[in-house]
Amino acid sequence: MNNDVILDSLRLVKNILNSLLPEEKGAIVNIARDKRDSFQLKGIATIYGYKQDKTPVFLEKHGVIEAINTRKWHVDNVDENDDWVKQVLPEINFVDPIFTKALAKDYLEDNQIPKYYYEATYWGGVPTVYSWGPKKDRHAAILVSVDGLNKFIEMFDVQNSKFAQKEKIVTFDDATGEVKVSGNTLGKIRKNTDQFELCNVVLKNGASKKKTWEWDEILNKWHMDNLDNLKAKKMKVYRAAREINKKIAQVSEYKEFYIFTTNTLQLNPIFK
């Protein structure tokens, strides 16, 4: 799964978890494909936004979403004798996987039934010109558990997980010119170019990748450290780093592979 989906999933999971009460074991929440972290609509429980189409599928795969109702939003949990249950629920005529799962896992209080806001095109069996409620597959009510949310964060959180650290290991193959992050190729650098020679110096080993390099030190490695045309030689280092950054940014989320100033250059510290 690409990093954008993982980061989007983490953002959504954290927003949901932060909204739950300490005593809650699980909850029914609403999600929508939206740029906002969360938003409100009149009469609807809070809706949490996600940005990547594959985020819900990814969360289902990893057990965060235990059940889902698309094109429906959760309003509240109501008593089984509520008018909505008696009058509207028969019109919907659907099997509610969220209710079944929540009941089995003791997330609902006794005699409680989830109430939904949904798209109604029929009322009393008669077609109506009115249509309301969530209309897209990307709008849904989902069932989540606190345990599932926490396990997902523990597994994928960028600052804490082994997975995220593994994603940032950079290697350079001086035989093929390939630059990789944990096995995923970001680009191929042509031999006998300044870009290739720069990678050969900075990405040579663990120590070189951690080092903040002076321009003069790189030129020394290139055997170009005499004082003749020194400014022009430093520009060769600068242009090489800039072109590598541009090349990698075009195929990944890494906008600054190398970080450089007028005097120094280093591999971005997010990499190892």
N, C-alpha and C positions, 0 to 999 in steps of 0.2 A: 504494500500500500504506500502511495507517495506521501511525502512529509506534510504536504498541505492538508490532506485529509486527517492525518494524525493530530496536527496542531489544532485544526478546527474541532475535532472530536474532544480534545482536551479542554478547549475553551468552553464548549457546550456542557460537558460533564461538570466542570468546576462551577459554572453558573448555576446549574441545577442543584448541585450539592450544597452550595452556600445558601440556597433559599429554603432548605428543609429544616424542620424543627429537630432539636437534639434527640427527642424521643421517637422520631419516626424511623421505622425499619424500611419502609418503601412508600412510594407515592405515584400518583398519576399526574403527569405533567404534559404540557402542550409544546410542540415544536413546529417551526416553519422555516422554510428557506428564506432567510432574511439577513441583512447586514447587521442589524441591531442585536446586542446581547440579549435583550428582552424587551417586550412591549406589552401594552395592555389594550384590550378591546372591551367595551362595555358589556358586562354580564359574563365575561369569560375569565377563567383562571389565567394567570400570567403565561405568556407565550415566549419561548426561548428560541432565539435565532441561530441558525447554522448557515455556513456559506458554501460548502462543498456538497454536490449532489450525492456523493457516495458515503457521506458521514453516517446517516441512519443505518445503512447496510453494514458498515464497519462496526458500529456500536452493537448491532444485533449479533454479529459474528462473535464479538468478544463478551457477550452476555450482559451488556449494560442495559439494553432494551429487552425486557423479558416478555413483553407483549405489545402489540401496536394496533391501533384503529386509524387507518388513513381516512382523510376527508371528514374527520370529526374532531372537535375540541372538547376537552373536559371542562365542565362548568363547576361541578361540586359533587359530593356524595350525598344522596338524599335517602330518606326513609322509604322502605318498600311500599308504604301506603301513600306516598306522595302522588299528587295529581299527574305529574309528568310520567311516572311509572305506569299509571293506569291508563292515561289517555294517549300519550305520545309514543311511548316505547313500543306498543303493538304496531304502530304505523311504520316504525323503522324496520321492524321484522329482521333483525340480524343477531347472529351469535356473537356475544361480546367476549373475545379472548382475554381482555384485560380483567373483566369481572371474574371470570373463571380462575385466572391465575392469582389475582389479588385475594380472592376468597380462600384459595388453597394455602396461600402463604401467610394468612392472617394479617394482611395489610388493611383490611376493612373492618370497621366496627360491626357488631351484630345488626342485621336487618338493613344494612346500608347498600345502596346500589349506585354506581356511577351515572351521573347525568351528563349528557352531551349536547353540544351545539353542533348542528349538522346541516348539510345542504338538503333542503326539502323541495322537491319538485311535485310532490303529490300530497294531498291532505284529504283524509277520509276516503282514499281510493280515487279521488278526482284530481286530474292534472291542474296545476295552478301556474299562473304567469310569474308568480313570485318565487325567487330562489335565494336562499340565504345560507350562511355557514361557510366553512372552509371548502373550497372548490377544487383544490389541487392535491395530487398524491403527495406533494411535499409538505402538506399540512397534516398534522396527525396528533393524536393523543397517544402517549406511551406510558408503559409501566416500568419503573426503575426501582432498584433496591439500593439502600445506602452502602451495603457491602459491595455490590457490583460496581458502584461509582468509585468507591475508594480503591478497589483492586485495579481498576482501569488506570487511575491516576498513578498508583504505585508502579504499574508496568510501563507506562508510556511518558510519564512526566519528564520533560527535557532536562530539568535540573537534577533529578534524583535517579532516573532509571538506567540500568545497564544497556538497555536497548538504545536509548538516545545517545549514550556515549559511544556505542559501537558505530552509530550512523555518522560519526564525525572523524573517523580515522582516515587520514589522507595518505595515499601512496603515489609514488611516481616511478614508472617503469622506464628506465633509460634505454631499454632495447626497443620498445614500441612507441615511447613518447606519450603513453596514456596516463592521465591524471584521474585517480579514482578516490571516492569517499566510501570506505567500507565495502569495496568491491564493485561499486556502481561507477561506471565511467562517466566523467564530467566533460572530458575533452581529450583530443589527441594533438600533441604538440609536435610540429615538424622538426626533424633533426637539422642541425647546422643553422639554427636561428637563435636570436637573443632570448626568445621565450623559452626555448628548450634549455639553454645554458642556465637561465635563471632558476628554473625548476630543478635542474640538476644540482644546483648549489643549495637552495633553501629547503628542498624536500628530500635531501640526501639521507637523513637519519632523524632520530628523535630529538637530538640536541639541536640540529640545524633548524628543525621546524619550530622549536621554542625560542630560538635566538632572535633578537632585534638586530638586524644587520645595518651597518653603516654602508652608504653607497661605495665608499672606498674599499671596504672589505670585499664586496661583491666583485668590484673591478679587479681587485688583487687575485681573486679566484679565477678571473677571466684572463689574467696576465695582461691587464690593460691599465695598470695603476701608475704609469709614468705621468708626468705633469703635462705632457703635450695634449692639447685639446681636451683637457679634463672635463670641462663643462659639457662638451658634445658627448663624451663617453658616459657621463652620468645620465644624460638624456636617453641613451640607449637602454639603460636599466629601467628608467621611468616608463618609457614607451612599452617595453616588454611586459612589465607588471600591469600596465593599463590594458593592454590587448588581451592578456590572460583573464583579467577580471571581466572584461567585456564578453569574451568567449564563454566563460563559465556562467555568467549571469543570464545568458540567452537560453541556457538549457536547464537551469536549476533556480532554487530560491536564494542562492548565495550571491549577494550583490557585491560583496567585498571579499574576494578570496585572499588577495594580498592587501594589507594596509600599509600605506606609505606616506611619508612627509617629504620635505625638500632634502632631507639628509638621511633618512632611515627607511627600512622596509622590513616587514615581518609577515609571516603567515597569520591570518585571522585567528585569534586565540580560541575561537569556538571549535577549531580543528585540533586534532592530535597527531 
